[in-house]
Structures are given as C-alpha cells and as structure tokens.
Amino acid sequence: EMYHADMATLDGAERLGDHNVYVIKWNDLKSSFYDTETGLLVGTESTTMTPQGETKVVTQYSDFKEYAGVKFPTSMLIPMMGRELTFELKDLKVNPGLKDSDF
C-alpha cells in the first residue's frame, strides 16, 4: 500500500468493531481500515464474485505485538460461511539468520 498511495482515496470515517477508522478505498473491490488513534491497519474489505453473486468479506486484525521493532497483528477474525473464524499468531520470526550487514 505504501508504494501505491496514488491509487488510494480517503472514503470517510466509520466504526469497525471497537475502532474508529479511516476508510481507504483502493478500488471497487478493496478497502482498508486504519485506526484513527494508532494508525494501525485493523481491517480490510474485499469483494469477490461467487455463484451466489457479489460477496464482501471484512477481515479484522487485532492484538498487535512488536516483533523486531515492527507491530504485527496476532489475531485475525474472518467471517466464513456464516461463522467467524479466529486465527491467532503464536510466534513470529523476522528474517531469521540474516544480519544487518546482509543488506
């Protein structure tokens, strides 16, 4: 998203779960939701075509923890087939085995 900011438009502000968010619209099929206080990406919305028609899926990200100086969401909530599935990150290694001198 950082490299294609010219393709995004601010589509307003709304509420997503417990967050007040800015809605960034990338195109008719994809939007991102950024928390107004922290600036963290707390959700995405994607639209796909299915045999039943157009379907929108909102994925929510939460429980951010810092790994190697970068905050990552450790919980992801995805609605699927009438249910909500929660995925939890247990551990994350950023570029294991690489040294700063490798860059």
Steps between C-alpha positions, in 0.01 A plus 500: 500500500788733574623474142160564341361784711414687180235232431320552834228741605373590846143373497398631842503392861288239671504242775647149461455284809643699791693739276430835340662462160590687186379314191753493217348386172740341253243408237145365482621165636737593786500734799726531805406619849755692708446579869462877544704501824783254433519507119514119498329296230212336691301361207460441130194452285509306175221433255490187287254348260358162597232282339258665746605849391722770643642424846679741734737366763634720780811365672584659836847514656568549872729433795806669351840400639844623407744267324841634395373856546188454283145456629317197361142391569492174694128440451303492175120465484352383169130439435454179303180318405292664773762453771789704631839331495777633722862436414764568765870558441708318760850599390662706226860514391606789277781409258654230719865438426552835326736765627480876440813465287302280256315811382 
